Every structure is written in structure tokens, then in C-alpha cells.
Amino acid sequence: MNGARLKEDIMDALWRVVDRHDSIVSATLTGSFVNSPTLDGLSDIDFVVIADHLNQTRFMQYQRDFAAELQPVLEKSGYRLQINPTLGPLKFNEPDLAVLHLMLYSEQSHSEHVINSPFTCLDWQSSTVFRKRSMAEVYPAFGLQPRHFVSARRSISDYLRDFRNSVVSYRELVCDRDGYREKLCSKSMDSRDRHEFAYHVMRFLMLNLVKLVSRTNENSWRLDELMDRYFEIFPFGQEDARTVLVQLAAKKRHIDYAVSIDQLDRRLERFIADFEQQFRSAFIDEATRHVVFRHAPTHANLGPTRFLGRSDLSIVPDGDDSVSDWRAIGDMLQDWRPERVYASPLLRCRETFSRLGIDQEQIVTDNRLIEMNYGLCELLTTGEVRARYPQLFEDWHRAIDSRFPGGENSSDVMKRTSAFAQERWTHGSASSLTCTHNVVLRNLVGDLLNVPLHQRYRIQIPHLAPIELVSTQRFGLFVNLTESAERELFRNFSTTPTSVRVAS
């Protein structure tokens, strides 16, 4: 059987099982299996399966069903089947062995995985080979942020720690009748593991830096193209890093690990050190910090949802501070003093700064920061607007960015927000603190993280929650959300709470 036909038969077998189980909401093939014409030289068939809920019964049933469908297909072509239900880079390297890397998640744990492992999830999400809902429809990974390189699961430090300890870290699913948890495990590396791990780390850092700077999720570059793009950004140590990565790629392609690459450990550590030095210089030492946040609530923000735009209302008075959480912004200002302070001209933003103890003479008001103009819908509830202007909601449902009658649309707000950012937050400008509004911040965050315009209404902007921006000399402006802020801003993109137990 030719390779292309075998791949088709494998996919057909997998889809049969997916279609049989209503509990499976999404199934995605990713990795080298998708792009390679045959199984030759492939270590895994990477298969991400998301269920509405996962427990012991389903965990075992899915494995039995996938094995029953795949086994006869593979045996006809001389392959044995092994199912690997762990999460992580655990490999099984044996001749004529086809490994189904069955990565099982519940909807809940998928959402958690997106937040903890954005590099992996963004990569998987780019696959067009899926059944039922796409991964992004379950819970999307958006653009990368600078903090991901130091705080996400499988960050630089995680990879370097595993390589130094000569172990492969992975997670097993420990299931019971109600659900499951992830158990952290490790195995010792052999020579092949070390070479493949080094290849993965170098390519991983190169690819994700290029994604960060280019603000894309492009995965199709050849290795030489990727290296060219990477070394245009971070040129230190280029000659030796190119040599090592080409050698690692050749070993991986030919499955030849009999002779180790000379001084592989030292050269990988040098590459990572060069990466960290250049990353710190670009995104920390030479960058400027800006913090933006939404004003304190008014009484109109506390009742039924209203289109509160240009109405010039006061924030809740001192005696009602129980409805507001000033701690995060207050604590931040104890440790950091911005050089510039910007605000929307509306009263609720200026009063917020007064409550924070910032002198009104320090504040530079800018009309480009004002809330969306809702026109004839000003101060109406969502239900009232839907009743009076149903066509608006029909247009939004079809991803048409219609303007409010007599007012603006999201593109109008984004245009003036971008103009403000270009003027006030270019590299070399003073650090700043900015108080503005819900729709302004939705569009700013959405634009920087590649959230489609028609989905930005789902971004939840809490009152008084700091959002950090990083302005770089060469690469422009980036949003840099804390993990807690990311959970809060994007909680409406998931239908389930984001929590999963991890045990060591």
C-alpha cells in the first residue's frame, strides 16, 4: 500500500471512532503526520481529542476503540500499533512501530492547557485536519506574549532543566469515575532522546520568536527559511547554531544517532544563553512599560448591562468602595511611578485617578481614549437595543461591523486607539499609565493578540485591573497579560471553568 493511501486509511479509522462518540467534541491531527507523505521516519501520529468530560470509563473506551479500528489498517502495511495516552514528548523508538499519541483532554482541561501551554496549543490550532469542532472553537489560543517565554509550561527554563537532568518530563492521566488529574512523570534520556530534544528546543525557540515578532501562526517554513528569519531577529551565535541545527535535523531525518554531535550539551546551552540575552535586551532592558486600565465603576455599570458610552457619569462614591477592587492598581503604584499619565476626558476616568491620589495637573486627557459613541443607543440596555434595532444584532451575528445608529463601530474605535498608541507609546517614549474604557481596551488587547474583530465583544475588561504593554525598539507594541488577567479577559471564550488538578 502506498504512503498516501495508508495515511488516508489511518485518518478514516480515526474519524470513525470520533463520529461514534457523541462525547468527543473535537479531534485534531497535528505534527509531522499531517505534513509528511508517509509514516517513514515519523515518531508519532499526534492526535488531540477533546471530550465534553473525561473519566476512567471513557479513557479506557476511547483507547480500545481507536486500537480496534487502527490495528488492522496498520497490520496490512507491516506496522505494529502502540497507543501512547500520555501528555508531553515521551517517545517510543522501535522499528515498524506506529505510535498513536492520543492526547486526551476534557473541554475544561483544554482551556487550562491553552493558558499554561500557549506555544503548543497555538501550533496545534494551526492544523486544518480536524473533525467536529476545531480546537479554537472549543477555546482559542491567540497571539503570543513576551511573558510566555519565561512563564508558560515548557518555557526556556523548563527545557534547559530537563536537558541538564537528562530526563524527559511528561504527564500521565490518572482517572477515576468522576474525572481525572495529571500526574507529572519523567524518564531518563538516551542518546536519541537527547539529540531529538536538542533539535526540538532550538527549533521551538526559533519558531516561536518568529511568531511573536511577526504576529502570525505560520508553521510551514523550511528549516533554512526559519533559520534565516530567526537570525535576522537574534543574530548572536549564528554560525555555530546553524551548524548544530542542520546536524540535528540530518540525524532526525536519517534516524542515525550512533555518533553524538561534538559538545552538544555545551553548544545547546550557548544557544539558549544567547537567546535569553537577546530576548532580555529587546523585551525588558530596552523596552518601555505602559499600563492601561478601565476606570472604576459608575452606578450605571452595576445594574443591567447598558451601553454606557459618552454619558459623563461619576464613579461610585467613597462609601461604596465595596463594589470596587482598588488593590491591584494601588499595589502597582506603590512600586512603580509612571512618567506620563493619560486619561479619557470623561469624568469617570479623571475621578478614578483622583481616588488613586494622582494630581489632576499630571493628567493629559486625550479624546482618542473616549468610550465608543453609541449614538441613539446611549444608556439603553442590551434588551432595549435588540428590540429597537434588531438588524444590529443580525449584522454582528454575521460578523458585520455595523455602526450604532448615529454612533461608531469597533473599527472606528480601533482607528483612533491605534493613532493614540502610535503617538504616545512608540519606542523611546516615557513610561505611562492610562485610564480609559471597556471598548477601547477590548480593541487594543484584541488587536495586539489577533482576536478577530467580530469576536472582541467577548473579551471581558474588569474595572481597575492593570494591563501591561511593552513597547520595543525594533518590534513594536506587545500586550503582556499576567496569567490571572488572561483568565479573566478571555473567560467568555470558554463554556466551562478553567481548572484541572496537577499532582507531582
C-alpha positions as CSV (number, residue, x, y, z in Angstrom):
1,M,0.0,0.0,0.0
2,N,1.4,3.4,-0.9
3,G,2.1,6.0,1.8
4,A,-0.7,8.4,0.8
5,R,-3.3,5.7,0.8
6,L,-2.2,4.4,4.2
7,K,-2.5,7.9,5.7
8,E,-6.0,8.2,4.3
9,D,-7.0,4.8,5.8
10,I,-5.5,5.8,9.2
11,M,-7.5,9.1,9.2
12,D,-10.7,7.3,8.1
13,A,-10.2,4.8,11.0
14,L,-9.7,7.7,13.5
15,W,-12.7,9.6,12.2
16,R,-14.9,6.5,12.5
17,V,-14.3,6.4,16.2
18,V,-14.7,10.1,16.7
19,D,-18.0,10.1,14.9
20,R,-19.2,7.1,17.0
21,H,-18.7,9.0,20.3
22,D,-21.0,12.0,20.9
23,S,-18.9,12.8,23.9
24,I,-16.0,13.8,21.7
25,V,-16.4,17.4,20.7
26,S,-13.2,18.0,18.8
27,A,-10.4,15.8,17.2
28,T,-7.3,17.2,15.5
29,L,-4.4,15.6,13.7
30,T,-1.2,17.6,14.0
31,G,2.5,17.4,13.8
32,S,4.6,15.7,11.2
33,F,1.9,13.1,10.4
34,V,-0.1,15.9,8.7
35,N,2.7,17.2,6.5
36,S,4.7,14.0,5.7
37,P,3.5,11.8,2.7
38,T,4.3,8.5,4.6
39,L,4.9,7.1,8.0
40,D,8.6,6.6,7.4
41,G,10.8,8.3,10.0
42,L,7.8,9.6,11.9
43,S,7.9,9.1,15.7
44,D,4.2,9.7,16.3
45,I,0.7,10.1,14.9
46,D,-0.2,13.2,17.1
47,F,-3.9,13.2,17.8
48,V,-5.6,15.7,20.1
49,V,-9.0,14.6,21.3
50,I,-11.2,16.8,23.4
51,A,-14.3,15.4,25.2
52,D,-17.0,17.2,27.0
53,H,-16.0,15.3,30.1
54,L,-13.3,12.7,30.7
55,N,-13.2,9.9,33.3
56,Q,-11.9,6.4,33.7
57,T,-14.6,4.7,31.6
58,R,-14.2,7.0,28.7
59,F,-10.4,7.0,28.9
60,M,-10.3,3.2,28.5
61,Q,-13.1,3.0,26.0
62,Y,-11.5,5.6,23.6
63,Q,-8.2,3.6,23.7
64,R,-9.9,0.3,23.0
65,D,-12.0,1.8,20.1
66,F,-9.0,3.5,18.4
67,A,-6.9,0.4,18.7
68,A,-9.7,-1.8,17.2
69,E,-10.0,0.4,14.2
70,L,-6.3,1.2,13.6
71,Q,-4.8,-2.2,14.3
72,P,-6.0,-4.0,11.1
73,V,-5.2,-1.0,8.9
74,L,-1.6,-0.8,10.2
75,E,-1.0,-4.6,10.2
76,K,-1.7,-4.7,6.4
77,S,1.3,-2.4,5.9
78,G,3.6,-4.2,8.3
79,Y,3.2,-1.9,11.2
80,R,2.5,-2.7,14.9
81,L,0.4,-0.3,16.9
82,Q,1.1,1.3,20.2
83,I,-1.1,3.8,21.8
84,N,0.6,6.4,24.0
85,P,-2.0,8.2,26.1
86,T,0.4,10.5,27.9
87,L,0.8,14.2,27.6
88,G,4.2,15.5,26.6
89,P,7.3,14.5,24.5
90,L,7.5,10.8,25.5
91,K,8.7,8.7,22.5
92,F,8.8,5.0,21.6
93,N,11.5,4.3,19.1
94,E,11.2,0.9,17.6
95,P,11.3,-0.4,14.0
96,D,8.0,-0.8,12.3
97,L,6.1,0.6,15.2
98,A,3.4,3.2,14.6
99,V,2.6,5.2,17.7
100,L,-0.8,6.8,18.1
101,H,0.0,9.7,20.5
102,L,-3.5,10.0,21.9
103,M,-3.7,13.3,23.8
104,L,-7.0,13.4,25.7
105,Y,-8.4,16.5,27.2
106,S,-11.8,17.5,28.6
107,E,-13.1,20.8,27.5
108,Q,-12.2,22.2,30.9
109,S,-8.6,21.0,30.8
110,H,-8.2,22.1,27.2
111,S,-9.0,25.7,28.3
112,E,-6.4,25.3,31.0
113,H,-3.8,23.9,28.6
114,V,-4.2,26.9,26.3
115,I,-3.3,29.2,29.2
116,N,-0.5,27.1,30.5
117,S,1.0,25.9,27.2
118,P,0.3,28.7,24.6
119,F,3.1,27.6,22.2
120,T,1.9,24.1,21.9
121,C,-1.8,25.0,21.6
122,L,-1.2,27.7,19.0
123,D,0.8,25.2,17.0
124,W,-1.9,22.5,17.2
125,Q,-4.6,25.1,16.4
126,S,-3.0,25.8,13.0
127,S,-3.9,22.3,11.8
128,T,-6.7,22.2,9.3
129,V,-7.1,18.4,9.7
130,F,-9.8,18.1,12.3
131,R,-13.2,16.5,12.9
132,K,-16.3,18.2,14.5
133,R,-15.3,21.5,16.2
134,S,-11.9,23.0,15.7
135,M,-9.7,23.5,18.8
136,A,-10.2,27.2,18.5
137,E,-13.9,26.8,18.7
138,V,-13.6,24.9,22.0
139,Y,-11.2,27.5,23.4
140,P,-8.8,29.5,21.3
141,A,-5.1,30.3,21.6
142,F,-4.5,33.8,20.4
143,G,-1.2,35.7,19.8
144,L,2.0,35.0,21.8
145,Q,3.1,37.4,24.5
146,P,6.7,38.1,25.8
147,R,5.9,36.6,29.2
148,H,5.1,33.3,27.6
149,F,8.8,32.7,27.0
150,V,9.6,32.7,30.7
151,S,6.4,31.7,32.5
152,A,4.5,29.2,30.3
153,R,4.7,25.5,30.8
154,R,7.6,24.2,28.6
155,S,9.3,27.6,28.8
156,I,13.1,28.1,28.3
157,S,13.9,27.2,31.9
158,D,11.8,24.0,31.8
159,Y,13.6,22.7,28.7
160,L,17.0,23.5,30.0
161,R,16.3,21.9,33.3
162,D,15.2,18.6,31.7
163,F,18.2,18.6,29.3
164,R,20.7,19.2,32.2
165,N,19.0,16.4,34.2
166,S,18.9,14.2,31.2
167,V,15.2,13.4,31.6
168,V,12.1,13.7,29.5
169,S,9.2,15.2,31.5
170,Y,5.6,14.1,30.6
171,R,2.2,13.7,32.3
172,E,0.1,10.7,32.8
173,L,-3.7,10.9,33.2
174,V,-4.9,9.4,36.4
175,C,-8.6,8.8,36.0
176,D,-11.4,7.8,38.3
177,R,-15.2,7.5,37.8
178,D,-15.7,11.3,38.2
179,G,-12.8,12.8,36.3
180,Y,-9.0,12.8,36.2
181,R,-5.9,14.6,37.2
182,E,-2.5,14.9,35.5
183,K,0.5,13.2,37.2
184,L,3.9,14.6,36.5
185,C,6.4,11.9,35.4
186,S,9.9,11.6,33.8
187,K,12.1,9.1,32.1
188,S,15.8,9.0,31.5
189,M,17.0,10.2,28.1
190,D,19.0,8.0,25.8
191,S,21.2,9.3,23.0
192,R,18.4,9.6,20.5
193,D,16.2,11.4,23.1
194,R,19.0,14.0,23.8
195,H,19.5,14.7,20.1
196,E,15.8,15.0,19.3
197,F,15.3,17.1,22.4
198,A,18.0,19.5,21.4
199,Y,16.6,19.8,18.0
200,H,13.1,20.4,19.4
201,V,14.4,23.1,21.8
202,M,16.3,25.0,19.2
203,R,13.5,24.9,16.6
204,F,10.9,25.6,19.3
205,L,12.6,28.9,20.4
206,M,13.3,30.0,16.8
207,L,9.8,29.3,15.6
208,N,8.0,30.9,18.5
209,L,10.2,34.0,18.5
210,V,9.4,34.5,14.8
211,K,5.7,34.0,15.6
212,L,5.9,36.6,18.4
213,V,7.7,39.2,16.3
214,S,5.7,38.6,13.1
215,R,2.4,38.2,15.0
216,T,1.4,35.2,12.9
217,N,0.9,31.5,13.4
218,E,2.9,30.4,10.4
219,N,4.3,26.9,10.7
220,S,5.2,25.9,7.2
221,W,8.7,27.3,6.9
222,R,11.5,25.0,5.8
223,L,14.3,24.8,8.3
224,D,16.6,27.0,6.2
225,E,13.9,29.7,5.9
226,L,13.2,29.5,9.6
227,M,16.8,30.0,10.5
228,D,17.1,32.9,8.1
229,R,14.1,34.6,9.7
230,Y,15.3,33.9,13.2
231,F,18.9,35.2,12.8
232,E,17.6,38.4,11.2
233,I,16.0,39.0,14.6
234,F,18.6,37.5,17.0
235,P,22.0,37.2,15.2
236,F,24.2,36.2,18.2
237,G,26.0,32.9,17.8
238,Q,24.5,32.4,14.3
239,E,27.3,30.3,12.7
240,D,27.6,27.6,15.3
241,A,23.8,27.4,15.9
242,R,23.1,26.9,12.2
243,T,25.7,24.1,12.1
244,V,24.3,22.3,15.1
245,L,20.7,22.5,14.0
246,V,21.5,21.3,10.5
247,Q,23.3,18.3,12.0
248,L,20.4,17.6,14.4
249,A,17.9,17.7,11.5
250,A,20.0,15.3,9.5
251,K,20.2,12.8,12.4
252,K,16.5,13.1,12.9
253,R,15.8,12.6,9.2
254,H,18.0,9.5,8.9
255,I,17.3,8.2,12.4
256,D,21.1,7.9,12.9
257,Y,22.3,8.5,16.5
258,A,25.3,6.2,16.6
259,V,27.7,9.1,16.9
260,S,26.9,12.0,19.1
261,I,27.3,15.6,17.9
262,D,30.5,17.0,19.3
263,Q,29.9,19.0,22.5
264,L,26.2,19.0,22.0
265,D,25.4,20.0,25.6
266,R,27.7,23.0,25.6
267,R,26.5,24.2,22.3
268,L,22.8,23.9,23.2
269,E,23.4,25.8,26.4
270,R,25.3,28.5,24.5
271,F,22.4,28.9,22.0
272,I,19.9,29.2,24.9
273,A,22.1,31.7,26.7
274,D,22.4,33.8,23.5
275,F,18.6,33.6,23.1
276,E,18.0,34.7,26.7
277,Q,20.4,37.6,26.5
278,Q,18.9,38.9,23.3
279,F,15.4,38.4,24.5
280,R,16.0,40.3,27.7
281,S,17.7,43.1,25.9
282,A,14.8,43.5,23.4
283,F,11.8,43.0,25.6
284,I,13.0,44.1,29.0
285,D,16.1,46.3,29.2
286,E,15.5,48.4,26.0
287,A,11.7,48.3,26.2
288,T,9.3,50.8,27.8
289,R,6.5,49.8,30.1
290,H,3.0,51.1,29.7
291,V,0.0,50.2,31.9
292,V,-3.7,50.7,30.9
293,F,-6.8,50.0,32.8
294,R,-10.5,50.6,32.9
295,H,-12.0,53.3,35.2
296,A,-13.7,52.5,38.5
297,P,-17.4,51.6,38.0
298,T,-20.3,54.0,38.0
299,H,-23.7,53.1,39.3
300,A,-24.8,52.6,35.7
301,N,-22.1,49.8,35.5
302,L,-23.6,47.9,38.4
303,G,-27.1,47.2,37.2
304,P,-28.4,45.6,34.0
305,T,-25.9,45.8,31.1
306,R,-26.2,49.2,29.4
307,F,-24.4,50.8,26.5
308,L,-22.7,53.4,28.6
309,G,-20.6,55.5,26.2
310,R,-20.2,59.3,26.2
311,S,-22.5,59.8,29.3
312,D,-20.4,61.8,31.8
313,L,-21.1,59.9,35.0
314,S,-19.3,59.8,38.3
315,I,-17.8,56.7,39.8
316,V,-19.4,55.2,42.9
317,P,-18.7,57.4,45.9
318,D,-16.2,56.6,48.7
319,G,-18.8,54.9,50.8
320,D,-19.4,52.3,48.1
321,D,-15.9,51.1,47.7
322,S,-17.0,47.6,48.4
323,V,-18.1,47.3,44.8
324,S,-14.6,48.1,43.5
325,D,-11.2,46.3,44.0
326,W,-8.6,49.0,44.1
327,R,-5.8,46.7,45.4
328,A,-4.1,45.7,42.2
329,I,-3.8,49.1,40.7
330,G,-2.9,50.6,44.1
331,D,-0.2,48.0,44.9
332,M,1.3,48.5,41.4
333,L,1.6,52.3,42.0
334,Q,3.4,51.7,45.3
335,D,6.3,50.1,43.4
336,W,6.2,52.0,40.1
337,R,5.7,55.6,39.2
338,P,4.9,56.3,35.5
339,E,6.4,59.3,33.8
340,R,3.2,60.2,32.0
341,V,-0.5,59.8,32.9
342,Y,-3.2,59.8,30.2
343,A,-6.9,59.6,30.5
344,S,-10.2,59.8,28.6
345,P,-11.7,63.2,29.1
346,L,-14.8,61.6,30.7
347,L,-15.4,62.3,34.4
348,R,-15.2,58.7,35.5
349,C,-11.6,58.4,34.3
350,R,-10.5,61.6,35.9
351,E,-12.2,60.7,39.1
352,T,-10.5,57.3,39.1
353,F,-7.1,59.0,39.0
354,S,-8.1,61.4,41.8
355,R,-9.1,58.4,44.0
356,L,-5.7,56.9,43.3
357,G,-4.0,60.1,44.6
358,I,-2.8,61.3,41.2
359,D,-2.9,65.1,40.8
360,Q,-5.2,66.4,38.1
361,E,-2.4,68.6,36.8
362,Q,-0.4,65.4,35.9
363,I,-3.2,64.1,33.7
364,V,-3.1,64.5,29.9
365,T,-6.6,63.9,28.6
366,D,-6.9,62.6,25.0
367,N,-10.2,62.4,23.1
368,R,-9.0,59.3,21.3
369,L,-9.3,57.4,24.6
370,I,-13.0,58.2,25.0
371,E,-15.6,55.4,25.1
372,M,-17.4,54.2,21.9
373,N,-20.1,56.6,20.7
374,Y,-23.3,54.5,21.0
375,G,-25.4,57.3,19.3
376,L,-29.1,56.6,19.7
377,C,-28.4,53.6,21.9
378,E,-26.7,55.5,24.7
379,L,-27.7,54.3,28.1
380,L,-30.1,51.7,26.7
381,T,-29.9,48.1,28.0
382,T,-29.0,45.3,25.7
383,G,-32.6,44.1,25.6
384,E,-33.8,47.6,24.6
385,V,-31.3,47.9,21.8
386,R,-32.2,44.4,20.5
387,A,-35.9,45.3,20.4
388,R,-35.4,48.7,18.7
389,Y,-32.6,47.8,16.3
390,P,-32.7,44.0,15.6
391,Q,-30.7,44.5,12.4
392,L,-27.6,45.5,14.5
393,F,-27.6,42.1,16.2
394,E,-28.2,40.2,13.0
395,D,-25.2,42.0,11.4
396,W,-23.0,41.3,14.4
397,H,-24.0,37.6,14.2
398,R,-22.8,37.6,10.6
399,A,-19.5,39.3,11.6
400,I,-20.5,42.6,10.0
401,D,-19.1,45.5,12.0
402,S,-22.2,47.8,11.7
403,R,-22.2,51.2,13.4
404,F,-24.6,52.1,16.1
405,P,-27.3,54.4,14.7
406,G,-25.8,57.9,15.0
407,G,-22.6,56.4,16.5
408,E,-19.4,54.4,15.9
409,N,-18.4,50.8,15.2
410,S,-15.4,48.8,16.5
411,S,-13.3,49.8,13.5
412,D,-13.8,53.5,14.3
413,V,-12.7,52.9,17.9
414,M,-9.7,50.8,16.8
415,K,-8.6,53.5,14.4
416,R,-8.4,56.2,17.0
417,T,-6.9,53.9,19.6
418,S,-4.2,52.9,17.2
419,A,-3.5,56.6,16.5
420,F,-3.1,57.2,20.2
421,A,-0.8,54.2,20.6
422,Q,1.4,55.3,17.6
423,E,1.9,58.7,19.1
424,R,2.1,58.0,22.8
425,W,3.6,54.5,23.0
426,T,6.3,54.5,20.4
427,H,9.8,53.2,21.5
428,G,11.7,55.8,23.5
429,S,8.5,57.5,24.8
430,A,8.1,57.9,28.5
431,S,6.5,55.1,30.6
432,S,2.9,55.8,31.2
433,L,-0.3,54.9,33.0
434,T,-3.6,55.3,31.1
435,C,-7.2,55.2,32.3
436,T,-9.8,54.5,29.6
437,H,-12.9,52.4,28.8
438,N,-14.2,49.0,28.0
439,V,-14.5,49.0,24.2
440,V,-11.2,50.9,23.8
441,L,-9.4,48.2,25.8
442,R,-11.2,45.3,24.1
443,N,-10.0,46.6,20.7
444,L,-6.5,47.3,21.9
445,V,-6.0,43.9,23.5
446,G,-7.8,42.2,20.7
447,D,-5.7,43.8,18.0
448,L,-2.4,43.0,19.7
449,L,-3.4,39.4,20.2
450,N,-5.0,38.8,16.8
451,V,-8.5,38.4,18.1
452,P,-10.9,38.7,15.1
453,L,-12.8,42.0,15.2
454,H,-16.2,40.3,15.4
455,Q,-15.2,38.3,18.5
456,R,-13.7,41.2,20.6
457,Y,-17.1,41.8,22.3
458,R,-16.4,38.6,24.2
459,I,-13.3,40.0,25.9
460,Q,-14.1,40.9,29.5
461,I,-12.4,44.0,30.8
462,P,-12.7,44.3,34.6
463,H,-12.7,47.7,36.2
464,L,-9.3,48.7,37.8
465,A,-7.4,45.7,36.5
466,P,-3.9,46.7,35.2
467,I,-3.0,45.5,31.7
468,E,0.7,45.8,30.9
469,L,2.0,46.8,27.4
470,V,5.6,46.5,26.3
471,S,6.9,48.9,23.7
472,T,10.1,47.6,22.0
473,Q,12.6,49.4,19.8
474,R,12.5,47.0,16.8
475,F,9.3,45.0,17.0
476,G,6.6,47.5,18.2
477,L,4.0,47.1,20.9
478,F,3.0,43.9,22.7
479,V,0.4,43.1,25.4
480,N,1.9,41.2,28.4
481,L,-1.0,39.8,30.5
482,T,-0.5,38.1,33.8
483,E,-2.0,34.6,33.9
484,S,-4.8,35.8,36.1
485,A,-5.6,38.7,33.8
486,E,-5.6,36.4,30.8
487,R,-8.1,34.1,32.5
488,E,-10.4,37.0,33.4
489,L,-10.2,38.7,30.0
490,F,-10.9,35.5,28.0
491,R,-13.3,33.6,30.3
492,N,-16.2,34.2,27.9
493,F,-14.4,32.2,25.2
494,S,-15.0,29.0,27.1
495,T,-18.2,27.4,28.2
496,T,-16.6,25.6,31.1
497,P,-14.5,26.8,34.1
498,T,-10.7,26.5,33.6
499,S,-9.4,24.3,36.3
500,V,-7.6,20.9,36.4
501,R,-5.6,19.2,39.1
502,V,-1.9,18.6,38.7
503,A,-0.1,16.3,41.1
504,S,3.6,15.7,41.4
